[in-house]
Amino acid sequence: MASSKEHVNYVIEQLNIATDGNVSSRAMMGEYVVYFRDKVVGGIYDDRLLVKVTKASEELLSGAPLELPYEGAKMMLKIENVEDHTQMRDLFEAMYPELPARKTKKK
């Protein structure tokens, strides 16, 4: 089941409230990659917001379920309450330095 565009719009809207407009998404094979300041923080898969496992995300989301976004992928942490703007801001800010820079396409 692919994520609905309405759900994706809602999640991105909530994340932008939390981060002063620094979140974007990009459609990819029926699902959506989520970027924070041009770094991949996670994605929306089957209407679930999942974030990468980093030291910061493990600490700030202790107890969050680990879920598989799709077959063959790495496990990711599920965000239960995207409306907790303080938690989302703190999480993304803490994860940002741990994330690799966005890869540029070679022409």
PELIN-V29432 format. One record per residue. RES is the residue in one letter. D_FIRST is the distance of its C-alpha to the first C-alpha in whole Angstrom. Layout:
RES:D_FIRST
RES:D_FIRST
This chain:
M:0
A:4
S:7
S:9
K:12
E:14
H:13
V:14
N:17
Y:18
V:17
I:19
E:22
Q:22
L:23
N:25
I:27
A:28
T:28
D:30
G:28
N:28
V:24
S:22
S:18
R:17
A:14
M:14
M:11
G:9
E:9
Y:13
V:16
V:18
Y:22
F:25
R:28
D:27
K:26
V:22
V:22
G:18
G:15
I:12
Y:9
D:6
D:9
R:11
L:14
L:15
V:19
K:21
V:23
T:27
K:30
A:30
S:26
E:27
E:30
L:29
L:26
S:28
G:26
A:22
P:20
L:19
E:15
L:14
P:11
Y:11
E:13
G:16
A:16
K:19
M:18
M:18
L:19
K:17
I:19
E:19
N:21
V:20
E:23
D:26
H:27
T:30
Q:28
M:25
R:29
D:30
L:27
F:27
E:30
A:31
M:28
Y:29
P:32
E:31
L:28
P:29
A:30
R:27
K:28
T:30
K:29
K:32
K:33
